[in-house]
Amino acid sequence: MAVPKRRISRSRRGNRRAHNAKPALQLVACSHCGTNIRPHHICPQCGHYRGKQVTVGASA
Ligand SMILES: [Zn+2]
């Protein structure tokens, strides 16, 4: 099995991990009720998607 020849220094390890951060969640306003929702998802508040009610049970 291949084994690293040298130990990765703290600085090099940190430089690599500098790109690993998870981006902040993108939120857009629901076109029906105005709450912040994730884009391309059904609104959990009112159950609307692209201007139409798409779930049963969720209140208007
Ligand atoms: Zn909504």
N, CA, C, O and the ligand as a Tripos MOL2 file, in Angstrom:
@<TRIPOS>MOLECULE
protein
  241   239    61     0     0
PROTEIN
NO_CHARGES

@<TRIPOS>ATOM
      1 N           0.8420   -1.1900    0.0000 N.3       1 MET1
      2 CA          0.0000    0.0000    0.0000 C.3       1 MET1
      3 C           0.8770    1.2400    0.0000 C.2       1 MET1
      4 O           1.8950    1.2990    0.6900 O.2       1 MET1
      5 N           0.4740    2.2180   -0.7750 N.am      2 ALA2
      6 CA          1.2460    3.4650   -0.8410 C.3       2 ALA2
      7 C           1.1510    4.2210    0.4740 C.2       2 ALA2
      8 O           0.0830    4.3370    1.0760 O.2       2 ALA2
      9 N           2.3080    4.7340    0.9030 N.am      3 VAL3
     10 CA          2.3710    5.4510    2.1690 C.3       3 VAL3
     11 C           2.9760    6.8250    1.8970 C.2       3 VAL3
     12 O           3.9390    6.9190    1.1360 O.2       3 VAL3
     13 N           2.4450    7.8970    2.4950 N.am      4 PRO4
     14 CA          3.0060    9.2320    2.2690 C.3       4 PRO4
     15 C           4.4610    9.2910    2.6960 C.2       4 PRO4
     16 O           4.8280    8.7630    3.7460 O.2       4 PRO4
     17 N           5.2830    9.9290    1.8880 N.am      5 LYS5
     18 CA          6.7040   10.0080    2.1970 C.3       5 LYS5
     19 C           6.9610   10.9650    3.3490 C.2       5 LYS5
     20 O           7.8270   10.7170    4.1870 O.2       5 LYS5
     21 N           6.2140   12.0500    3.3900 N.am      6 ARG6
     22 CA          6.4230   13.0620    4.4300 C.3       6 ARG6
     23 C           5.1150   13.3810    5.1340 C.2       6 ARG6
     24 O           4.0260   13.2780    4.5680 O.2       6 ARG6
     25 N           5.2660   13.7710    6.3850 N.am      7 ARG7
     26 CA          4.1330   14.2500    7.1480 C.3       7 ARG7
     27 C           3.6890   15.6000    6.5790 C.2       7 ARG7
     28 O           4.5260   16.4470    6.2650 O.2       7 ARG7
     29 N           2.3770   15.8020    6.4460 N.am      8 ILE8
     30 CA          1.8540   17.0890    5.9830 C.3       8 ILE8
     31 C           1.9530   18.0880    7.1360 C.2       8 ILE8
     32 O           1.4630   17.8300    8.2350 O.2       8 ILE8
     33 N           2.5920   19.2300    6.8760 N.am      9 SER9
     34 CA          2.7470   20.2330    7.9330 C.3       9 SER9
     35 C           1.4010   20.8390    8.3090 C.2       9 SER9
     36 O           0.4480   20.7760    7.5330 O.2       9 SER9
     37 N           1.3260   21.4140    9.4790 N.am     10 ARG10
     38 CA          0.0900   22.0650    9.9370 C.3      10 ARG10
     39 C          -0.3790   23.0970    8.9320 C.2      10 ARG10
     40 O          -1.5660   23.2050    8.6280 O.2      10 ARG10
     41 N           0.5890   23.8580    8.4200 N.am     11 SER11
     42 CA          0.2150   24.9370    7.5110 C.3      11 SER11
     43 C          -0.3350   24.3790    6.2080 C.2      11 SER11
     44 O          -1.3140   24.9020    5.6760 O.2      11 SER11
     45 N           0.2780   23.3290    5.6910 N.am     12 ARG12
     46 CA         -0.1890   22.7540    4.4340 C.3      12 ARG12
     47 C          -1.5580   22.0910    4.6230 C.2      12 ARG12
     48 O          -2.4280   22.1870    3.7580 O.2      12 ARG12
     49 N          -1.7310   21.4370    5.7360 N.am     13 ARG13
     50 CA         -3.0180   20.8140    6.0340 C.3      13 ARG13
     51 C          -4.0980   21.8920    6.1320 C.2      13 ARG13
     52 O          -5.1980   21.7250    5.6040 O.2      13 ARG13
     53 N          -3.7780   23.0000    6.8110 N.am     14 GLY14
     54 CA         -4.7350   24.0930    6.9430 C.3      14 GLY14
     55 C          -5.0660   24.7200    5.6130 C.2      14 GLY14
     56 O          -6.2180   25.0590    5.3420 O.2      14 GLY14
     57 N          -4.0390   24.8750    4.7720 N.am     15 ASN15
     58 CA         -4.2750   25.4430    3.4440 C.3      15 ASN15
     59 C          -5.2180   24.5490    2.6440 C.2      15 ASN15
     60 O          -6.0770   25.0460    1.9160 O.2      15 ASN15
     61 N          -5.0630   23.2590    2.7720 N.am     16 ARG16
     62 CA         -5.9530   22.3450    2.0460 C.3      16 ARG16
     63 C          -7.3690   22.4990    2.5760 C.2      16 ARG16
     64 O          -8.3220   22.5670    1.8010 O.2      16 ARG16
     65 N          -7.5080   22.5540    3.8950 N.am     17 ARG17
     66 CA         -8.8420   22.5980    4.4920 C.3      17 ARG17
     67 C          -9.5080   23.9650    4.3540 C.2      17 ARG17
     68 O         -10.6940   24.1150    4.6480 O.2      17 ARG17
     69 N          -8.7500   24.9490    3.9120 N.am     18 ALA18
     70 CA         -9.3410   26.2800    3.7260 C.3      18 ALA18
     71 C         -10.4600   26.2410    2.6970 C.2      18 ALA18
     72 O         -11.3250   27.1170    2.7010 O.2      18 ALA18
     73 N         -10.4630   25.2540    1.8210 N.am     19 HIS19
     74 CA        -11.4720   25.1710    0.7680 C.3      19 HIS19
     75 C         -12.5990   24.2180    1.1300 C.2      19 HIS19
     76 O         -13.4820   23.9760    0.3080 O.2      19 HIS19
     77 N         -12.5920   23.6760    2.3310 N.am     20 ASN20
     78 CA        -13.5650   22.6410    2.6870 C.3      20 ASN20
     79 C         -14.8270   23.1650    3.3580 C.2      20 ASN20
     80 O         -15.7230   22.3860    3.6860 O.2      20 ASN20
     81 N         -14.9060   24.4730    3.5640 N.am     21 ALA21
     82 CA        -16.0610   24.9930    4.3010 C.3      21 ALA21
     83 C         -17.3480   24.7590    3.5220 C.2      21 ALA21
     84 O         -17.3810   24.8850    2.2980 O.2      21 ALA21
     85 N         -18.4120   24.4160    4.2510 N.am     22 LYS22
     86 CA        -19.7090   24.2160    3.6300 C.3      22 LYS22
     87 C         -20.3140   25.5900    3.3710 C.2      22 LYS22
     88 O         -20.3350   26.4210    4.2800 O.2      22 LYS22
     89 N         -20.8060   25.8600    2.1640 N.am     23 PRO23
     90 CA        -21.3730   27.1840    1.8810 C.3      23 PRO23
     91 C         -22.6660   27.3910    2.6480 C.2      23 PRO23
     92 O         -23.3770   26.4400    2.9720 O.2      23 PRO23
     93 N         -22.9530   28.6490    2.9310 N.am     24 ALA24
     94 CA        -24.1860   28.9780    3.6610 C.3      24 ALA24
     95 C         -25.3930   28.5830    2.8290 C.2      24 ALA24
     96 O         -25.3720   28.6590    1.6010 O.2      24 ALA24
     97 N         -26.4500   28.1590    3.5180 N.am     25 LEU25
     98 CA        -27.6760   27.7300    2.8620 C.3      25 LEU25
     99 C         -28.3110   28.9090    2.1340 C.2      25 LEU25
    100 O         -28.4780   29.9850    2.7090 O.2      25 LEU25
    101 N         -28.6610   28.7030    0.8760 N.am     26 GLN26
    102 CA        -29.3080   29.7450    0.0880 C.3      26 GLN26
    103 C         -30.7990   29.7560    0.3980 C.2      26 GLN26
    104 O         -31.4420   28.7070    0.4310 O.2      26 GLN26
    105 N         -31.3430   30.9440    0.6220 N.am     27 LEU27
    106 CA        -32.7700   31.0590    0.9170 C.3      27 LEU27
    107 C         -33.4040   32.0910   -0.0040 C.2      27 LEU27
    108 O         -32.8150   33.1340   -0.2870 O.2      27 LEU27
    109 N         -34.6020   31.7890   -0.4640 N.am     28 VAL28
    110 CA        -35.3760   32.7600   -1.2500 C.3      28 VAL28
    111 C         -36.7490   32.8910   -0.6030 C.2      28 VAL28
    112 O         -37.1680   32.0170    0.1550 O.2      28 VAL28
    113 N         -37.4430   33.9750   -0.8990 N.am     29 ALA29
    114 CA        -38.7740   34.1750   -0.3270 C.3      29 ALA29
    115 C         -39.7980   33.3530   -1.1030 C.2      29 ALA29
    116 O         -39.7510   33.2920   -2.3310 O.2      29 ALA29
    117 N         -40.7190   32.7260   -0.3840 N.am     30 CYS30
    118 CA        -41.8090   31.9880   -1.0190 C.3      30 CYS30
    119 C         -42.7140   32.9750   -1.7460 C.2      30 CYS30
    120 O         -43.0690   34.0210   -1.2040 O.2      30 CYS30
    121 N         -43.0850   32.6300   -2.9830 N.am     31 SER31
    122 CA        -43.9010   33.5570   -3.7640 C.3      31 SER31
    123 C         -45.3190   33.6580   -3.2300 C.2      31 SER31
    124 O         -46.0320   34.6090   -3.5490 O.2      31 SER31
    125 N         -45.7380   32.6960   -2.4250 N.am     32 HIS32
    126 CA        -47.1090   32.7040   -1.9150 C.3      32 HIS32
    127 C         -47.1960   33.3330   -0.5410 C.2      32 HIS32
    128 O         -47.9870   34.2540   -0.3380 O.2      32 HIS32
    129 N         -46.3830   32.8460    0.4340 N.am     33 CYS33
    130 CA        -46.5140   33.3390    1.8090 C.3      33 CYS33
    131 C         -45.3340   34.2030    2.2290 C.2      33 CYS33
    132 O         -45.4010   34.8460    3.2760 O.2      33 CYS33
    133 N         -44.2620   34.2420    1.4540 N.am     34 GLY34
    134 CA        -43.1680   35.1570    1.7390 C.3      34 GLY34
    135 C         -42.1350   34.6760    2.7300 C.2      34 GLY34
    136 O         -41.1640   35.3900    2.9810 O.2      34 GLY34
    137 N         -42.2970   33.4900    3.3080 N.am     35 THR35
    138 CA        -41.2730   33.0030    4.2300 C.3      35 THR35
    139 C         -40.0490   32.5450    3.4360 C.2      35 THR35
    140 O         -40.1370   32.2520    2.2440 O.2      35 THR35
    141 N         -38.9160   32.4910    4.1210 N.am     36 ASN36
    142 CA        -37.6840   32.0700    3.4610 C.3      36 ASN36
    143 C         -37.6850   30.5640    3.2690 C.2      36 ASN36
    144 O         -37.8510   29.7970    4.2180 O.2      36 ASN36
    145 N         -37.4940   30.1530    2.0050 N.am     37 ILE37
    146 CA        -37.4480   28.7250    1.6940 C.3      37 ILE37
    147 C         -36.2410   28.4570    0.8210 C.2      37 ILE37
    148 O         -35.6630   29.3860    0.2570 O.2      37 ILE37
    149 N         -35.8520   27.1910    0.7020 N.am     38 ARG38
    150 CA        -34.7510   26.8330   -0.1680 C.3      38 ARG38
    151 C         -35.2430   26.8430   -1.6080 C.2      38 ARG38
    152 O         -36.3650   26.4130   -1.8770 O.2      38 ARG38
    153 N         -34.4170   27.3290   -2.5470 N.am     39 PRO39
    154 CA        -34.8620   27.3810   -3.9380 C.3      39 PRO39
    155 C         -35.1390   25.9820   -4.4920 C.2      39 PRO39
    156 O         -34.4590   25.0240   -4.1230 O.2      39 PRO39
    157 N         -36.1280   25.8620   -5.3690 N.am     40 HIS40
    158 CA        -36.5110   24.6170   -6.0270 C.3      40 HIS40
    159 C         -37.0680   23.5940   -5.0490 C.2      40 HIS40
    160 O         -37.0130   22.3880   -5.2890 O.2      40 HIS40
    161 N         -37.6180   24.1100   -3.9190 N.am     41 HIS41
    162 CA        -38.2430   23.2110   -2.9550 C.3      41 HIS41
    163 C         -39.6680   23.6880   -2.6890 C.2      41 HIS41
    164 O         -39.9800   24.8740   -2.8010 O.2      41 HIS41
    165 N         -40.5220   22.7290   -2.3340 N.am     42 ILE42
    166 CA        -41.8820   23.0780   -1.9260 C.3      42 ILE42
    167 C         -41.8010   23.8640   -0.6220 C.2      42 ILE42
    168 O         -41.0050   23.5270    0.2550 O.2      42 ILE42
    169 N         -42.6150   24.9060   -0.4860 N.am     43 CYS43
    170 CA        -42.6160   25.6880    0.7440 C.3      43 CYS43
    171 C         -43.1600   24.8420    1.8960 C.2      43 CYS43
    172 O         -44.2680   24.3170    1.7940 O.2      43 CYS43
    173 N         -42.4020   24.6990    2.9930 N.am     44 PRO44
    174 CA        -42.9030   23.9020    4.1280 C.3      44 PRO44
    175 C         -44.0420   24.5940    4.8740 C.2      44 PRO44
    176 O         -44.8010   23.9390    5.5880 O.2      44 PRO44
    177 N         -44.1680   25.9140    4.7130 N.am     45 GLN45
    178 CA        -45.2220   26.6440    5.4010 C.3      45 GLN45
    179 C         -46.5720   26.4710    4.7190 C.2      45 GLN45
    180 O         -47.5470   26.0750    5.3560 O.2      45 GLN45
    181 N         -46.6280   26.7690    3.4150 N.am     46 CYS46
    182 CA        -47.9160   26.7880    2.7320 C.3      46 CYS46
    183 C         -48.0540   25.6830    1.6880 C.2      46 CYS46
    184 O         -49.1360   25.5070    1.1270 O.2      46 CYS46
    185 N         -46.9780   24.9300    1.4120 N.am     47 GLY47
    186 CA        -47.0810   23.8130    0.4840 C.3      47 GLY47
    187 C         -47.2060   24.2250   -0.9630 C.2      47 GLY47
    188 O         -47.7030   23.4500   -1.7810 O.2      47 GLY47
    189 N         -46.7640   25.4360   -1.3070 N.am     48 HIS48
    190 CA        -46.8400   25.8950   -2.6820 C.3      48 HIS48
    191 C         -45.5210   25.6810   -3.3970 C.2      48 HIS48
    192 O         -44.4540   25.7290   -2.7840 O.2      48 HIS48
    193 N         -45.6000   25.4490   -4.6740 N.am     49 TYR49
    194 CA        -44.4190   25.3920   -5.5100 C.3      49 TYR49
    195 C         -44.7710   25.9430   -6.8760 C.2      49 TYR49
    196 O         -45.7350   25.4910   -7.4930 O.2      49 TYR49
    197 N         -44.0130   26.9060   -7.3580 N.am     50 ARG50
    198 CA        -44.2580   27.5970   -8.6260 C.3      50 ARG50
    199 C         -45.7070   28.0810   -8.7240 C.2      50 ARG50
    200 O         -46.3780   27.8910   -9.7390 O.2      50 ARG50
    201 N         -46.1690   28.7120   -7.6370 N.am     51 GLY51
    202 CA        -47.4790   29.3400   -7.6530 C.3      51 GLY51
    203 C         -48.6590   28.4220   -7.4810 C.2      51 GLY51
    204 O         -49.8030   28.8700   -7.5610 O.2      51 GLY51
    205 N         -48.4110   27.1310   -7.2420 N.am     52 LYS52
    206 CA        -49.5380   26.2140   -7.0920 C.3      52 LYS52
    207 C         -49.4420   25.4590   -5.7750 C.2      52 LYS52
    208 O         -48.3490   25.1740   -5.2860 O.2      52 LYS52
    209 N         -50.6010   25.1380   -5.2070 N.am     53 GLN53
    210 CA        -50.6450   24.2780   -4.0200 C.3      53 GLN53
    211 C         -50.3160   22.8490   -4.4570 C.2      53 GLN53
    212 O         -51.0280   22.2720   -5.2790 O.2      53 GLN53
    213 N         -49.2600   22.2890   -3.9190 N.am     54 VAL54
    214 CA        -48.8670   20.9510   -4.3730 C.3      54 VAL54
    215 C         -48.9230   19.8970   -3.2630 C.2      54 VAL54
    216 O         -48.7010   18.7150   -3.5270 O.2      54 VAL54
    217 N         -49.2140   20.3070   -2.0390 N.am     55 THR55
    218 CA        -49.3340   19.3100   -0.9800 C.3      55 THR55
    219 C         -50.7390   19.3230   -0.4000 C.2      55 THR55
    220 O         -51.4340   20.3390   -0.4450 O.2      55 THR55
    221 N         -51.1450   18.1910    0.1410 N.am     56 VAL56
    222 CA        -52.4280   18.1000    0.8160 C.3      56 VAL56
    223 C         -52.1700   18.3340    2.3060 C.2      56 VAL56
    224 O         -51.1030   17.9840    2.8120 O.2      56 VAL56
    225 N         -53.1130   18.9060    2.9900 N.am     57 GLY57
    226 CA        -52.9650   19.0250    4.4460 C.3      57 GLY57
    227 C         -52.3730   20.3160    4.9060 C.2      57 GLY57
    228 O         -52.8420   20.8820    5.8940 O.2      57 GLY57
    229 N         -51.3230   20.8310    4.2110 N.am     58 ALA58
    230 CA        -50.7310   22.1040    4.6370 C.3      58 ALA58
    231 C         -51.7650   23.2100    4.4720 C.2      58 ALA58
    232 O         -52.4850   23.2480    3.4740 O.2      58 ALA58
    233 N         -51.8380   24.0980    5.4380 N.am     59 SER59
    234 CA        -52.8380   25.1600    5.3890 C.3      59 SER59
    235 C         -52.4580   26.2310    4.3710 C.2      59 SER59
    236 O         -51.2790   26.5210    4.1710 O.2      59 SER59
    237 N         -53.4650   26.8100    3.7320 N.am     60 ALA60
    238 CA        -53.3620   27.8150    2.6970 C.3      60 ALA60
    239 C         -52.0660   28.5970    2.7680 C.2      60 ALA60
    240 O         -51.8370   29.4880    1.9490 O.2      60 ALA60
    241 ZN        -45.1030   29.5570    1.2460 Zn       61 ZN61
@<TRIPOS>BOND
     1     1     2 1
     2     2     3 1
     3     3     4 2
     4     3     5 am
     5     5     6 1
     6     6     7 1
     7     7     8 2
     8     7     9 am
     9     9    10 1
    10    10    11 1
    11    11    12 2
    12    11    13 am
    13    13    14 1
    14    14    15 1
    15    15    16 2
    16    15    17 am
    17    17    18 1
    18    18    19 1
    19    19    20 2
    20    19    21 am
    21    21    22 1
    22    22    23 1
    23    23    24 2
    24    23    25 am
    25    25    26 1
    26    26    27 1
    27    27    28 2
    28    27    29 am
    29    29    30 1
    30    30    31 1
    31    31    32 2
    32    31    33 am
    33    33    34 1
    34    34    35 1
    35    35    36 2
    36    35    37 am
    37    37    38 1
    38    38    39 1
    39    39    40 2
    40    39    41 am
    41    41    42 1
    42    42    43 1
    43    43    44 2
    44    43    45 am
    45    45    46 1
    46    46    47 1
    47    47    48 2
    48    47    49 am
    49    49    50 1
    50    50    51 1
    51    51    52 2
    52    51    53 am
    53    53    54 1
    54    54    55 1
    55    55    56 2
    56    55    57 am
    57    57    58 1
    58    58    59 1
    59    59    60 2
    60    59    61 am
    61    61    62 1
    62    62    63 1
    63    63    64 2
    64    63    65 am
    65    65    66 1
    66    66    67 1
    67    67    68 2
    68    67    69 am
    69    69    70 1
    70    70    71 1
    71    71    72 2
    72    71    73 am
    73    73    74 1
    74    74    75 1
    75    75    76 2
    76    75    77 am
    77    77    78 1
    78    78    79 1
    79    79    80 2
    80    79    81 am
    81    81    82 1
    82    82    83 1
    83    83    84 2
    84    83    85 am
    85    85    86 1
    86    86    87 1
    87    87    88 2
    88    87    89 am
    89    89    90 1
    90    90    91 1
    91    91    92 2
    92    91    93 am
    93    93    94 1
    94    94    95 1
    95    95    96 2
    96    95    97 am
    97    97    98 1
    98    98    99 1
    99    99   100 2
   100    99   101 am
   101   101   102 1
   102   102   103 1
   103   103   104 2
   104   103   105 am
   105   105   106 1
   106   106   107 1
   107   107   108 2
   108   107   109 am
   109   109   110 1
   110   110   111 1
   111   111   112 2
   112   111   113 am
   113   113   114 1
   114   114   115 1
   115   115   116 2
   116   115   117 am
   117   117   118 1
   118   118   119 1
   119   119   120 2
   120   119   121 am
   121   121   122 1
   122   122   123 1
   123   123   124 2
   124   123   125 am
   125   125   126 1
   126   126   127 1
   127   127   128 2
   128   127   129 am
   129   129   130 1
   130   130   131 1
   131   131   132 2
   132   131   133 am
   133   133   134 1
   134   134   135 1
   135   135   136 2
   136   135   137 am
   137   137   138 1
   138   138   139 1
   139   139   140 2
   140   139   141 am
   141   141   142 1
   142   142   143 1
   143   143   144 2
   144   143   145 am
   145   145   146 1
   146   146   147 1
   147   147   148 2
   148   147   149 am
   149   149   150 1
   150   150   151 1
   151   151   152 2
   152   151   153 am
   153   153   154 1
   154   154   155 1
   155   155   156 2
   156   155   157 am
   157   157   158 1
   158   158   159 1
   159   159   160 2
   160   159   161 am
   161   161   162 1
   162   162   163 1
   163   163   164 2
   164   163   165 am
   165   165   166 1
   166   166   167 1
   167   167   168 2
   168   167   169 am
   169   169   170 1
   170   170   171 1
   171   171   172 2
   172   171   173 am
   173   173   174 1
   174   174   175 1
   175   175   176 2
   176   175   177 am
   177   177   178 1
   178   178   179 1
   179   179   180 2
   180   179   181 am
   181   181   182 1
   182   182   183 1
   183   183   184 2
   184   183   185 am
   185   185   186 1
   186   186   187 1
   187   187   188 2
   188   187   189 am
   189   189   190 1
   190   190   191 1
   191   191   192 2
   192   191   193 am
   193   193   194 1
   194   194   195 1
   195   195   196 2
   196   195   197 am
   197   197   198 1
   198   198   199 1
   199   199   200 2
   200   199   201 am
   201   201   202 1
   202   202   203 1
   203   203   204 2
   204   203   205 am
   205   205   206 1
   206   206   207 1
   207   207   208 2
   208   207   209 am
   209   209   210 1
   210   210   211 1
   211   211   212 2
   212   211   213 am
   213   213   214 1
   214   214   215 1
   215   215   216 2
   216   215   217 am
   217   217   218 1
   218   218   219 1
   219   219   220 2
   220   219   221 am
   221   221   222 1
   222   222   223 1
   223   223   224 2
   224   223   225 am
   225   225   226 1
   226   226   227 1
   227   227   228 2
   228   227   229 am
   229   229   230 1
   230   230   231 1
   231   231   232 2
   232   231   233 am
   233   233   234 1
   234   234   235 1
   235   235   236 2
   236   235   237 am
   237   237   238 1
   238   238   239 1
   239   239   240 2
@<TRIPOS>SUBSTRUCTURE
     1 MET1         2 RESIDUE 1 A MET
     2 ALA2         6 RESIDUE 1 A ALA
     3 VAL3        10 RESIDUE 1 A VAL
     4 PRO4        14 RESIDUE 1 A PRO
     5 LYS5        18 RESIDUE 1 A LYS
     6 ARG6        22 RESIDUE 1 A ARG
     7 ARG7        26 RESIDUE 1 A ARG
     8 ILE8        30 RESIDUE 1 A ILE
     9 SER9        34 RESIDUE 1 A SER
    10 ARG10       38 RESIDUE 1 A ARG
    11 SER11       42 RESIDUE 1 A SER
    12 ARG12       46 RESIDUE 1 A ARG
    13 ARG13       50 RESIDUE 1 A ARG
    14 GLY14       54 RESIDUE 1 A GLY
    15 ASN15       58 RESIDUE 1 A ASN
    16 ARG16       62 RESIDUE 1 A ARG
    17 ARG17       66 RESIDUE 1 A ARG
    18 ALA18       70 RESIDUE 1 A ALA
    19 HIS19       74 RESIDUE 1 A HIS
    20 ASN20       78 RESIDUE 1 A ASN
    21 ALA21       82 RESIDUE 1 A ALA
    22 LYS22       86 RESIDUE 1 A LYS
    23 PRO23       90 RESIDUE 1 A PRO
    24 ALA24       94 RESIDUE 1 A ALA
    25 LEU25       98 RESIDUE 1 A LEU
    26 GLN26      102 RESIDUE 1 A GLN
    27 LEU27      106 RESIDUE 1 A LEU
    28 VAL28      110 RESIDUE 1 A VAL
    29 ALA29      114 RESIDUE 1 A ALA
    30 CYS30      118 RESIDUE 1 A CYS
    31 SER31      122 RESIDUE 1 A SER
    32 HIS32      126 RESIDUE 1 A HIS
    33 CYS33      130 RESIDUE 1 A CYS
    34 GLY34      134 RESIDUE 1 A GLY
    35 THR35      138 RESIDUE 1 A THR
    36 ASN36      142 RESIDUE 1 A ASN
    37 ILE37      146 RESIDUE 1 A ILE
    38 ARG38      150 RESIDUE 1 A ARG
    39 PRO39      154 RESIDUE 1 A PRO
    40 HIS40      158 RESIDUE 1 A HIS
    41 HIS41      162 RESIDUE 1 A HIS
    42 ILE42      166 RESIDUE 1 A ILE
    43 CYS43      170 RESIDUE 1 A CYS
    44 PRO44      174 RESIDUE 1 A PRO
    45 GLN45      178 RESIDUE 1 A GLN
    46 CYS46      182 RESIDUE 1 A CYS
    47 GLY47      186 RESIDUE 1 A GLY
    48 HIS48      190 RESIDUE 1 A HIS
    49 TYR49      194 RESIDUE 1 A TYR
    50 ARG50      198 RESIDUE 1 A ARG
    51 GLY51      202 RESIDUE 1 A GLY
    52 LYS52      206 RESIDUE 1 A LYS
    53 GLN53      210 RESIDUE 1 A GLN
    54 VAL54      214 RESIDUE 1 A VAL
    55 THR55      218 RESIDUE 1 A THR
    56 VAL56      222 RESIDUE 1 A VAL
    57 GLY57      226 RESIDUE 1 A GLY
    58 ALA58      230 RESIDUE 1 A ALA
    59 SER59      234 RESIDUE 1 A SER
    60 ALA60      238 RESIDUE 1 A ALA
    61 ZN61       241 GROUP 0 **** ****
